[in-house]
Amino acid sequence: MHNNLKLISSWEPFLNLLRRMWDTPGDSDSIDNEAEIKERIWDGIVAGIRHRDYRKVLLLKRIAAAACVVLCFTVSAWFLIPAIDDNSSSGYFAANEGQTSAGPLEYVLPDGTQVWLEDGSTLTLPEDFRTRRRVNLTGNATFDVAKVSGSNFTVVVDDSEILVRGTCFSVHDGADINLTLYRGAVEFIPSDSDVPIELKPSQRLTYHQESGDITVRNISSHLQWENGSYKLSQIELTELAEFIESRYDVKISLSGNLCDGNLRMTGGVRYDEPVDSILGRICYVFRLDCVRDGRNYVLSECAE
């Protein structure tokens, strides 16, 4: 019994008190085998305390095990996520390079800028990106640039530059460079000139790289960009068809009375939505027929 007391040191003062109480003679002195009865009762008390203490230890072990699992997961995640230190922010981002899946990929740059890269496009960041926000784009992308006080954002496409001051725009880099501004302000500096061309919201600039010609025209203000989706607000069918042509590099012809501007649509277009899906919704809303020939689409009113 005394050996049991040594094993439960944290309960020693309490056990000593109980022991003195049990050792003090009382009315039960006349009971036969009093010492044996007291010893049996005492061992029961000790066993109960030991069981309670065991449950505490088991609970602590379980908590410790859970903490170890969380710690291991956190450490693993830390090593899996690319680290960006304060002095070096070089990076290389690609959309579907060497992959079989289709659709744009979204990235968040160290300054909070969101970028949606289309298939086969790449974006590279310099090592000093935190102090000089200048990126190189090959292919097509949409940018939602975070505002940083005293720091402009520059996108280099081929040998041309786009100077940004906190805005949302898309770039399509091919034989021609198409720059579409949804909100904010940008300046385009072509490769063969040092004179910037300023764009206003809902304008599109086309730079013909071979000839050096530049055209700027207004686009529908009913088409905006918001967090990965195009928002349509009472946009005319003719304007919507023009947007689809530019966005998906297809040709859309509207027959009959579809060009009179009476048909308008409100809704949204996901950035990764296929062109056939969009045209299918348009035909459903306006009850139109669609005939496809390669990358050419003809929309017409349904025959009665």
N, C-alpha and C positions, 0 to 999 in steps of 0.2 A: 504493500500500500504506500509506504513512504517513497518507494521508487517511482510510483505513479506521480507523486507530487513533484518530483524533480523534473519530470517530462513536461509539466504544464507550468512553467515558471511565471507566465503572465497572470495566472490565476492563484499564485502562491499565497498572497495575503488573504484572499477570500477563503481558500481551502484551510488555511491555518485557523481561521476563526471558526469554521465549521467543525474542524477537528477538536478544538477545545470544547465546543458545545457538546459534541458527542462523548467526549471523555469525562464530562462532568456527571457524577452519579445523579440519578433522579428517581422518579416513581417506578421506572422500569427495571430497578435493580433486582427485583424478585423474579423476573422472567428467566426461565432456563436458557442456557446458552446465549446469554445477553451479548457476550463479546462476539460470538459468531454472527448473530443477527445484525449487530452494529457494523461489523466488518462487511457483511453482504450489502447492507444499505449504503454504506460508504463507497464501496466499489461501484455500485450503481450510479451514485452521484458523479464519481470520477469518470465513469464510462460515458455518461450523458454529456459532461463538459468536453471530454475528448472528442465525442461525435460532433458537437457544435463547433469546436475548434477546427475539426477536419473539414467541415463544410465551408468554413471561412477560407481555409487554405485552398480548397478546391475552386472556390469562386475567384480567388486572387489569381490562381493559375490560369483559369479560363480567360480572365481579363488580360493577363499578360500575353497569352497566346494570340488573342484577337489584336492586341496592340502590335505584336510582331508581324502579323499578316498585313495590317494597314501600313506599317513602316516599310515592309518589303515591297508592297505595291507602289508606294510613293517613290521609293528609290528607283524602282524599275521604270516608272513613268518619267522620272526626271532624266534618266539616261536615254529614253526613247525619244523625247521631245528635243528637237534641235535647239541648242543653247545659243543665245545672242548676247554677247558681252557688250560692255559699254563702249569699247573702242573699235570693235569689229562687227559689222553687220552685213558682210557679204552673203549673198544668197543666190540660188538658182531655182527658178520655179518653171515647171513645164505642165502642159495640159495634154494628157494621153500620149505622152512620148513613150513608145514601146508598149502601149497598152492596147487592148482590143475594145474596151468600153468607149462609148461615145458620150458627148456632152461636155460642157465647160466645167472647169474646176475653180473653186473660190479660194482665195488666199487672203490673209490679213498680214500686212507688212508691219515691221516693228513700230512705225509711227501711227498705226491704227487705220491706215488706208486699206480699203477693200478693193480687190482686183478679181475679176472673173475672166479667166483665160479660156479661149475657145480651142477646139481640137488642133493639135500640132503647134500651138503657140508657146513661146518661152518668154520669160521675164528674168532679167539679171539685175542684182543690186551690187553696188560697189562696197568696199570695206568700210568706207567712211560715210555710209548712208545716213547715220544719225545726225551728222553735221552738214551733209550735202546730199539732199534728197534728189538723186538723179538715177533713173532706171533706164534700161535698154529693153525695148520690146521688139520681138519678131513674131509677126502674125497678128491676130485679132484679140482685143480685150476691151472690157469696160472698167473704168476706174471711178471709185467714189473716194476722192482724196480727202484725207483728214487735214484740218486747218492747224498749222503750227505757227505760232507767232514769230515773225521775222524770218521765216524759212519758206521759200517757194518750192514747188515740186516740178520736176522736169522729166518728160518722157522722150527718149531718143528713139526715133523710128528711121531705120536706114541712116541717112545723114541729115535728116530733118529733126527739128526739136519742137516740142509742145510745152510751153510755159504755163504752169497751172497755179492758181491762187485759191485752192480750196473749192472743189467743184466736182461735177459728175459728167462724164463724157465717155464716148466709145471711139475706138480706133480700129480701122480695118486696113491692114497693110497688104497690098498686092501690087499689081501693075500700077494702080493708082492708090494714093493714101486718102482714105475717107475719114474725116474727123467730124463727129456729131456731138454737139454740146446740148446737154439737157438743162443744166442750171450752173450758175457761177460765171466764171470768166476764164478764157484761155487765150493764148497768143501762139500762132503757128509761125515758125521760122523755117522756110524751105531750105533745102540743101544748097541751092544756087543763089541765095540772097541772105543779107543780114537784116532785112526789113521785116519786122513782125507784122502779122495780120491778126487782128483781134476778132474773136467770134463772140456773139451774143447768144443767150439761151434760145433754143429752138432754131439753131442754124446749123447747116452742114457745109463743110469745106471739102472740096475735092482737089487734090494735087496730082496732076498728070506728070509723073516723074520723067517720062521720056521727053516730053515737049517743054516741061516747066510751066505749063499753064495752070492757073488756079481759078476755081469758081467757088463762089459762096452764095448759098440760097437758103431761104427760109423753109423750115419743115413745120409740120403740124404742132401747135402748142398743146394739142389734146393728147400727145404722146409723151409720157415722162418715164423716168427710171426710178425705182424704189426698191432697194434691198433685194436685188436679184430677180426682179420682174419688171416688165414693161406695163405701165398703167395706161389704159385707154379710157378717155372721158369724152363721150359723144364725138368720136372721131369719124370723119366721113369715110365711106368705103374706098373712095379713090385714094385718099391719104393713107389708109391702112394697107391698100395694095402696094403703094409706093414703098411703105416701110418694109413690107415683107420682101419685096424685090431686093432692097438694099441689104436687109439683114441676112437673107438666105441665098443671095446670088441666083435668083430665079426670075422668070418673066411671067407676069400676070396680065391677062387681057380681060377687060370687062366689056361685055356685049350689051346691046340694047340700051335700055334706059338706066343702066347701073352707074353711069358716069354723071348723072344729073345732080348729085350731091344730096339727094333726099334720104339716103340710107346712112344711118349713123350707128355706131356700136360703142358700148361701154363694157369694160371688163378688164381682164389682165392676160398677159402672155408670159409664161415662164421662160426664163433665159434658155433653158435646155429643151423647150417644147419643139417637136419636129414640125416642119412646115405643113405636112399633110394633116396633122392634128389641128393646127390653126385654121386651115382652109376648111376642114370638116366642120368646125364650129361655126365659121362664117356662113357656110351653106345651110347649116341647120337653122341659124337665127333668121336668115333672110329668105330661106326656102329657095336656094339656088342649086343649079347643077354645076359640076366641076369636071372638066375633061383635061386629062394630063397627057402630055407628049414629051417625055424626057424631063427637062427642067422648065418646060413651058406649060402654063396652066391657063385655061379659058373658063371664066365664070359667066353663067348665063341664067336667066330666069327659067324656072321649071315650066315645062310645057303643060298646058291644061289638059 
